[in-house]
Amino acid sequence: MPSLRPSFLPLLLATALSAPAVAADKPEPPKASTALPGVSLLGSPIEIPGLARKRQLRLYLPPGYATSGKRYPVLYMHDGQNLFDVATAYAGEWKVDETLDALAKEGKLELIVVGIDNGQEKRMTELNAWDNARAGKGEGREYTDFIVKTVKPMIDQSYRTLPDRAHTAIMGSSMGGLASHYALVQYPEVFSKAGVFSPAYWTAQPSFDFVAAKPVPKDARMFFLMGGKEGPQMNADVKRMAEVVKKTGHPAANTVLKIVPQAEHNEAFWAGELREALLWMFAPEGAQVASSK
């Protein structure tokens, strides 16, 4: 399913992402899978309570999981189709598995990652906790509850996780960036870190007041990322949100706002920034972590 592409933001809600891109007269052949051995489909799709629909989960386990006996932090990510495999991705993949395999090999970070597939035509409403006049009634509360009350307990029961908030994070881009910030604020007792990549605050103006009214714990880490070429409104909104967070009294040391001037709204950009964001988000307490500007 397409992500929000700022070159046609004014048209996007008019079409409401109601269908994938129109197929060419001659369909492209299927792409070969690029998923590494640590990636798997997590059983059959499971029901989202309150939304009468099911969602597929995807799982990444670090290279040493089978033999280590260790417990691992967990990162929950939206748009699962786009995370690990070019064969299932829209417009490229995040290369989450390649990035984390490399970090594990370097001895820098080992994570379990749970990807939640997007709902295609439901993506605009599932990832938004607020109603939008053109996209429809927000379903983000139910979707976030699904992650917190259905998915996380299942993962913690089935895998060797570190289930406490200190070792639990959430991340996404565009609508997924919006959804990740919402999840951190709504459930600060569950998540202590959020990767907020290219957040689509323009679809959810009430989010600014929501964040202002609910300061998160001061140890929570928020990594805001934006490309300079993602459009004036998206850039203005992420700067505005960073200022809202600052005014809640959140420590500057636990907030990153990184704007990459020449970057555009796409998976290649997010993939290229993933390593830095994860190392910062999961740096040990008290470690010296650099803030990007």
N, C-alpha and C positions, 0 to 999 in steps of 0.2 A: 504494500500500500504506500502511495507517495507520502513523503514527509512534507512539511510546509515549505514551499519554495518561495522566497520573498519576491522574486520577479513577477509572480502573479498572485500575491497575497490578496489584492482586491477581488480577484475572481474566485479565490479558493473556497470561501464559504458559500458563494453562489452555487457552486457545484457540490459543496458539502462532501467532497471526496467520496461520492456515491459509488464509484466503480474504479477499478484499476485503469491504468492507461489503456487506450484503445489499441487492440492488437493490430499489427501490420497485416497486409494481405497474406504474407508468407510468414508464419510464426517462426521465431528463432528456435533453434534446437535447444534442448535442455542443457543447462550448464553443469559441468562436473562439480561434484561436491568438493569444497575446500576445508570442511570441518576436520579438526584434528581428533585423534583417538579419545581424548578426554570429553568429547561432546556427545550427548545422546538425547533422544526424545524421552521425556519423563512420562512413560505410560501413555494412556489414552487421555484425550481432552477431559477436563474436569469442570463441573458446574460452577458458575458464578452465582452465589446466592443473591436473590433479589433481582437478577437481570434475565433469568430464564434463557441463558445461553452458556456454551462451554468454551473453554480456552485451553489451547495446547501449551505445555511447559517444556522448556529445553534446559538441559543441565550441563554445566562444565565442572569437572573434577580436576584438581591439580595432578600433575604427573605422578607424584609419589603417594597418592591417596590410598591405593590398594594395599600397600605394604607398610605404611608409616605408623598406623595406629593413632595418629595425631587428630586433634580437632581443629577446625578451620573457621575463619571468619566467612561471612556470607554477604554477597552483593546481589541484590535483586534489580533486574533491568527490564525495561519495557521494550516493545518492538522486537520480540525474541527472534523473529524471522531474519532480522538484519544483523544479528550479533556475531554469528559464528561461520556462516556458510553463504558463499556467493550464489549457490544454487537456489536458495530460498529468499535471498535478500532483494529488496527494491533499491536499485541504484547503488549497489556495492554494499560491502559488509564492514562492520566495526573491527573485525579481526581481534575480538576479545580473547579467543583461545590462543592465537599466536602471541599476543602481547603477554598474557599471563604465563604461558609456558616459558617464554624467555625470562620473565622476572623470577619464576621459580628456579630456573637453571642458574641464574645469577645469585640465588640465595637472598633475594630482596623482598619477595612477597608471594604468598600462596593463598589463594581464595577459592571458595566454591562460588559459582555464579549460577543464578536461576533466572532464565529468560522467560518472560510472559509474552506470548504472541499477541500482536495487536488484533483488534477486531475488524480490520479492514473498513468497511463502510461505517462501523460503529466507533472507529478510532477517535474521531473528533469529540464525541460525547463521553466515551469511557475514560478518556484521559483528562477530562475537565470536570472539576468539582462544582462548577457554576453553570447555570443556564446561559446559553448564547442565543440571541434573537434569531440568528440565521442558521446556526448549526443544530440547535435543538436543546432539549433538556439535559443538563449535566448529569453524568452517571459516575463521576469520579469518586464520590463517597463510597458507593457500592464496590467499585473496582478496587479501591484502596483497602476496604474492609476485606475483600477477597484475598488480597496479598497477606494482610496481617492475620486474619482469623482462619483462613483455610490453607493457603500455600505455605506460610512460614511454619505452622505447627507440623504439617506433613513433612517438610524438609528436615526440621529439627528431630523428628522422630525416626526418620529413615536414614539419615546421614550423620557423620561425626562433625557436627557444627559447634561453634561457640555461639550459643543462642542469645546471649545478653546484648543489650543495646550498644555497648562499647565495640562490639564486633559485627554489627549489622548495619548495612548501608543500602542506599537505593540510588539509581542513576538512570537518566534517559535524556533524549534530545528532543527539541521542538515541543510538541505536546507532551512528550515524555519528560522533558525538563520541567515543564509546569507541574506535571503529576508528581515528580520526585520532590519538588519543593513543598507541595501540598502535603505529601506523606510525612515528611520530616516535621512539619509544623503540627499536623493533626495527631501524629503518633510519636511524640518525642521520647516516650518510654520504650519504644520499639527500635527506632532508628537514631543513630548518632552522627550520621554522615549522609550527605546528598551531593551527587554530581548533577548539576543543573546546567546542561549544555543547550545553548541556543533556545532558551525558554520562550514559549509562545504566550507571554503575558497579555498580548493584544487580544487574545480570545477570552480573557478572564480578568477584566478590570477590577472586580471585587477582591482579587487576590492581594492587592496592595494593602487594603484595610485589614484583611484577614491576617496577614503577616505582622502588621503593626500591632494588632491587638493580642497576639499570642507569641510573645518572645520565647524562643527555644532555649534549652539549657545552654549555659555559656561554653560548655565543652563541645557542643555540636559543631561539626565542620561542614561548611558549604563552599563548594567550588563552582563558581559561576563562569561560564565560557560563552563567548560570542565572537562571530566573525564580523570584521568591519564592513564586509560587503553583503551582510544579511538584511540590509535595509535600515533606513533612519529610525523607524518606529521601534523595531526590535532592539536596536542599540540603545535608544533612549530609555526604553522600558527596563532593560537589564541594569542600566546605571541607576535608574530611579529605584528599582527594587533593592539594589545594594545599599543605597542611601537609607531606605526604610529599615533594612536590617541593622545598619549602623545606629540609627536613632533608637532602636529598641535596647541599645546598650550591649549588643553582641561584640565580643572582643575582635579587634582587627586581625589578631593572630590566627583566628579560626575562620576567617572569611577570605576567599580569593575571588577577585574579579579579573579575569584575563580576557582581553580583547585582542584578537589577532587581525591586524588591519586588512590584509589581503585575502582573508579566508571567507569562503562562501558556505551556504547552508547545505551541507552534504555529508555523507558517511565518511568520505575520505578525510575530511577535516576532523570529525569526531574521533576517528580511529587514530589519527596522528597525535591527538592530545590526550588519549586515554592513559598512557603510561604515566605521564606527569601527574595527572589528576589522581590516579589511584595511589601512587606513592605518597602524595601529600595527604590524601584522605585517611590512609591507613598507617601513617607514620606513628611509631609508638608514642604514647603519652610522654610529654616532656622533651621529645626529640626536636632538634632544630629543623623546622620545615620552612622552605622558602615560599614567599607570596609572590605570585606573578601579577603584573599590571598590564 
